[in-house]
């Protein structure tokens, strides 16, 4: 199984980006039963949870991104997305997708987001 993340880039404050993460090699039933999440790691900081989408379909967000970011998924494509609006310089980080199935964690390679003021 390989998670392939894409969609990062450089934008001005107030801009938007949409990140994608495709779970290649994962069977569909496993993907639909998994918890999917996006984390980020800013320079000099620890990795932190940004948003998660539980297997039951509930979404949870870090307080700083509520109302600006939306996590979603397309089961048919085995892909999880992170729509990011009204980006702020504080959102600058490497973003990692994560798929958790029971005791197994899968991580994407990270995609870099840079927001300039």
Secondary structure, 3 states (H helix, E strand, C coil): CEEEEECCEEEECCCCEEEEEEEECCCHHHHHCCEEEEEEECCCCCCEEEEEECCCCCEEECHHHCCCEEEEEEHHHCEEEEEECCCCHHHCEEEEEEEEECCEEEEECCEEEEEEC
